[in-house]
Amino acid sequence: MRKDNARWRFEAGFTLLELIVVLVIISLASVFAAPLLSRPAGDGVLLATAQKLADEMRLARASAIRDNAERTLTIDLARRRFWVDGVTRASPIAAGIWIDFVTLQKEQLSARQGRLRFFVDGSATGGNVILKTARRTVSVDLDWMTGHVSVKRSR
């Protein structure tokens, strides 16, 4: 019985070489993972907001065609939100994102609120929404003739 206990003591645990190999693997993994984790959270929120806005524009266009009724997407800069009138709830624009947009003068409801209009034939009033953080700018463009929405990243 003593022989078995003695042998067990020598087999238990890890060797110094095994521990060093594991530490080297962890070090290499952290070196490659660090750049992936260093991207500021603001960029992710900016891109998600731009994509949500583009999706809402596409939804407004599809709804106008399907229902044979004009639809509008309202952007409220004062309350930092946007929505498709009569279709969706307001989506927030996160703090730290600067937003500006261009639309037709007759679609400006006030100095801080305006609309993008979508027609039953798929066309739209056209416009441009610019979202910015300190590091990145994203532009959501609405083509007036086709109603096509595109998201362009810069920087």
Disulfide bonds with the S-S distance in Angstrom:
none
